[in-house]
């Protein structure tokens, strides 16, 4: 669907229906959390009920926004009363985890910017040529002539700022700055937001940094770097999923490395989570991730696998060996 068409359809459905569920992807990042908070708050401002349903609690670094709308952790045994289900920043319906059942037999929306999104909802708007889903939601609101407030603007700013890495990544574009400047008209405390989102850490995460660095291995003439964290290396630490965010950048930022990969075991889920980052236009890591059950963007992708960490590692390196025409 075109932007104007999805905006008109959503505007019509908000007027027509009363109960909405808003869903970010599992292990929600700043873009997903920010977009969903903004959407839920806006729908509520229209006099409707909007509930943001998450697989896990809001990550600590975004918790300063969680009072902006009604948020709940999904309970499979609960009966949810809703008319419309909206997934935002979720490139694949599997990324909804257990909540994908909520899409069944309901009007559904899929608003996203991942190139690997296959359009799994009744109404789909996917634009891979933007910095973030936050940029899309802002433009939808503009088409709807929506009235924003401080909390909506703050949530969208966080969405854009985090997915652009503080306006440092390649996906940062002119519109990222223009939209962010407009959002600042709502008296955002940029210093506070930046401190929460980009600067906070703890002792346990420092130990994760240490182990991540120690475990780095190089391939393809040092153009590929991979680090792994096994359960035994961090189970004694009081860490949550959010503490692992950003560790892939330690690997990616090594001088001369074109592809940085971080893999870790998730014992509670009996799975392996992988993050892939590219510093070059010559390798599209979303294709590598997709070949191993994931997806994402050309320079930033991820995967979740039920295979062992060794099997995932070997499979990814095999794929990259084919790309780089190297043998190991």
C-alpha positions in Angstrom: 0.0 0.0 0.0 1.0 3.6 -0.5 1.7 5.9 2.4 -1.5 8.0 1.9 -3.6 4.8 1.5 -2.4 3.2 4.7 -2.8 6.5 6.6 -6.4 6.9 5.3 -7.2 3.2 6.1 -5.9 3.5 9.6 -7.6 6.8 10.2 -10.9 5.2 9.0 -10.4 2.2 11.3 -9.6 4.3 14.3 -12.8 6.2 13.8 -14.8 3.0 13.2 -13.4 0.6 15.9 -12.9 0.9 19.6 -10.2 -1.6 20.8 -6.6 -1.9 19.5 -3.6 -4.0 20.3 -0.2 -2.6 19.4 2.7 -5.2 19.0 6.4 -4.6 18.8 8.8 -7.5 17.9 10.3 -9.8 20.5 13.2 -8.3 22.4 12.0 -4.9 21.4 14.5 -2.2 20.6 14.1 1.5 20.7 12.5 1.8 17.3 9.9 -0.8 18.1 9.2 0.4 21.7 9.1 4.1 20.6 6.8 3.5 17.6 4.4 1.3 19.6 4.2 3.8 22.4 3.5 6.6 20.0 0.8 4.7 18.2 -0.9 3.5 21.3 -0.9 7.0 22.8 -2.2 8.6 19.7 -5.1 6.1 19.3 -6.0 6.6 23.0 -6.1 10.4 22.4 -8.8 9.7 19.8 -11.0 8.3 22.6 -10.3 4.6 21.9 -8.7 1.8 23.9 -5.1 0.9 22.9 -3.0 -1.7 24.6 0.7 -2.3 23.8 1.3 -6.0 24.3 4.9 -7.1 24.7 6.6 -10.5 24.9 9.0 -9.1 27.6 9.0 -6.1 29.8 10.1 -2.7 28.5 13.9 -2.6 28.4 15.3 -0.5 31.3 16.9 2.1 29.0 13.4 2.9 27.6 11.5 2.6 30.9 11.3 6.4 31.2 8.6 6.2 28.5 6.5 3.3 29.8 3.9 5.5 31.6 3.1 7.1 28.2 0.6 4.4 27.3 -1.0 1.2 28.6 1.6 -1.6 28.4 1.1 -5.3 29.3 3.2 -8.5 29.0 1.4 -11.1 26.9 -0.4 -13.8 28.8 -1.4 -16.7 26.6 -4.3 -17.7 28.9 -5.8 -14.3 28.8 -8.7 -13.4 26.4 -7.9 -10.1 24.7 -10.8 -8.0 23.6 -9.8 -6.1 20.5 -10.9 -5.2 17.0 -7.6 -4.2 15.3 -4.1 -5.6 15.7 -1.1 -3.4 14.7 2.5 -4.7 14.4 5.2 -2.1 14.0 8.9 -2.6 13.2 8.4 -6.4 12.9 9.9 -7.8 9.8 8.5 -11.3 10.1 5.4 -12.6 11.8 7.6 -15.1 13.6 9.2 -12.0 15.3 5.9 -11.6 17.2 6.7 -14.8 19.1 3.7 -16.2 21.0 1.7 -13.2 20.1 1.4 -14.0 16.4 -1.8 -15.8 17.3 -3.4 -12.4 18.0 -3.2 -11.7 14.3 -5.6 -14.6 13.5 -9.1 -13.7 12.4 -8.7 -10.0 13.0 -8.1 -6.9 11.0 -4.3 -6.4 11.1 -1.7 -3.9 10.2 2.0 -4.4 9.4 4.1 -1.1 9.5 7.8 -1.7 8.9 11.1 -0.8 7.2 12.8 -4.2 6.9 13.5 -5.2 3.3 12.8 -8.9 4.2 9.3 -8.2 5.3 6.9 -10.4 3.3 3.6 -8.5 4.1 1.9 -10.8 6.6 -1.0 -8.6 7.6 -4.3 -7.5 6.0 -2.9 -4.0 5.5 0.9 -3.7 4.9 3.1 -0.7 4.6 6.8 -1.5 4.2 9.4 1.1 3.2 13.0 0.0 3.4 14.3 3.4 2.2 13.8 5.2 5.5 16.0 5.3 8.6 13.5 3.7 10.9 9.9 2.7 11.5 9.8 5.9 13.6 10.1 7.9 10.5 7.3 6.0 8.9 4.9 6.4 11.9 5.7 10.1 11.9 4.8 10.4 8.2 1.6 8.4 8.7 0.6 10.8 11.5 1.3 13.7 9.2 -0.9 12.3 6.5 -3.6 11.7 9.2 -3.2 15.3 10.4 -2.7 13.8 13.8 -2.2 16.0 16.9 1.0 15.0 18.6 2.0 15.7 22.2 5.3 15.6 24.2 5.1 11.9 24.9 4.3 10.9 21.3 7.1 13.2 20.0 9.6 11.8 22.6 8.7 8.2 21.6 9.2 8.9 17.9 12.5 10.7 18.6 13.8 7.7 20.5 12.7 5.4 17.7 14.7 7.4 15.1 17.7 8.2 17.3 18.2 4.6 18.4 17.8 3.0 14.9 20.3 5.5 13.5 22.8 4.9 16.3 22.5 8.4 17.5 22.4 9.7 13.9 25.7 7.9 13.1 24.7 4.9 11.0 24.5 4.8 7.2 20.7 4.7 7.3 20.7 8.3 8.7 19.3 10.6 6.1 18.3 14.2 5.7 14.7 13.4 6.7 15.9 11.8 9.9 17.2 15.2 11.0 14.2 17.2 9.7 11.7 15.0 11.5 13.8 15.0 14.7 14.0 18.8 14.6 10.2 19.0 14.3 9.8 16.6 17.2 12.0 18.9 19.3 9.3 21.5 19.1 7.5 19.5 21.8 10.1 20.4 24.4 12.0 17.2 24.4 14.9 16.9 26.9 17.5 15.6 24.6 20.1 15.4 27.3 18.0 13.2 29.5 17.0 11.0 26.5 20.6 10.5 25.4 21.7 9.7 28.9 19.1 7.0 29.4 19.4 5.5 25.9 23.1 5.8 25.0 25.1 6.2 28.2 23.8 4.0 30.9 25.6 0.7 31.8 26.2 -1.5 34.8 28.9 -3.8 36.2 27.3 -6.9 34.8 27.4 -5.5 31.3 31.0 -4.6 31.7 31.7 -8.3 32.2 29.8 -9.1 29.0 32.0 -6.5 27.2 35.1 -8.3 28.6 33.9 -11.8 27.5 32.8 -10.5 24.1 36.3 -9.1 23.4 38.1 -12.2 24.6 36.0 -14.5 22.4 36.5 -12.6 19.1 37.7 -14.8 16.2 38.7 -13.7 12.7 37.9 -15.2 9.3 38.4 -14.4 5.6 41.7 -12.6 6.0 40.4 -10.7 9.0 37.5 -9.1 7.1 35.0 -11.1 9.2 35.0 -11.0 13.0 32.8 -13.2 15.2 32.3 -13.3 18.9 30.2 -15.8 20.9 28.8 -15.9 24.4 27.8 -19.3 25.8 25.5 -19.8 28.7 28.3 -20.9 31.0 30.0 -17.5 30.5 27.3 -15.3 31.8 24.8 -17.4 33.8 26.4 -16.2 37.0 25.7 -12.6 36.1 22.4 -10.8 36.8 21.7 -9.8 33.1 18.6 -9.5 30.9 18.2 -9.6 27.2 18.7 -5.8 26.9 22.2 -6.1 28.4 23.4 -7.8 25.3 22.2 -5.0 23.0 25.1 -3.3 21.2 27.7 -6.0 21.9 27.9 -6.7 18.2 29.3 -3.2 17.7 32.4 -4.1 19.6 33.1 -6.7 16.9 31.9 -4.5 14.0 34.0 -1.5 15.0 37.4 -3.2 14.7 39.5 -1.5 12.1 39.6 -3.5 8.8 36.6 -5.7 9.7 33.8 -5.6 7.1 31.4 -8.0 8.8 30.9 -8.2 12.5 28.8 -11.0 14.1 27.7 -11.7 17.6 26.1 -14.9 18.6 24.8 -16.0 22.1 23.0 -18.8 23.6 19.6 -18.1 25.2 19.1 -21.0 27.6 15.6 -20.0 28.7 14.4 -20.2 25.1 16.8 -23.0 24.1 17.9 -21.0 21.1 20.7 -18.9 19.6 20.3 -15.2 18.9 22.6 -13.7 16.3 23.3 -10.1 15.3 25.1 -9.3 12.0 26.5 -5.9 11.0 28.2 -4.8 7.7 30.6 -2.0 7.1 30.5 -2.5 3.3 28.0 -2.2 0.5 29.5 -5.3 -1.0 27.9 -7.7 1.5 24.2 -7.7 2.3 24.0 -9.3 5.8 20.2 -9.5 5.5 20.7 -12.2 2.9 23.1 -14.1 5.2 20.6 -13.8 8.1 17.7 -14.9 5.9 19.6 -18.0 4.9 19.7 -18.9 8.5 16.2 -18.1 9.5 16.5 -14.4 10.1 16.3 -11.1 8.2 16.7 -7.4 8.5 18.7 -4.7 6.5 21.7 -4.8 4.2 23.9 -3.5 7.0 22.1 -4.7 10.1 20.3 -8.0 10.4 19.5 -10.6 13.0 18.4 -14.2 13.5 17.1 -16.6 16.0 17.9 -20.3 15.6 17.0 -23.5 17.4 20.3 -25.0 16.2 23.4 -25.1 18.4 25.7 -22.1 18.6 28.4 -24.1 16.9 26.1 -25.1 14.0 24.9 -21.5 13.5 28.5 -20.2 13.6 29.7 -22.8 11.1 26.7 -22.1 8.8 27.3 -18.4 8.7 31.0 -18.7 8.1 30.3 -21.1 5.3 28.0 -18.6 3.7 30.5 -15.8 4.1 33.3 -18.0 2.7 31.2 -18.3 -0.5 30.7 -14.5 -0.6 34.4 -13.8 -0.1 35.6 -16.8 -2.1 37.9 -17.9 0.7 38.6 -21.3 2.1 39.1 -22.2 5.8 
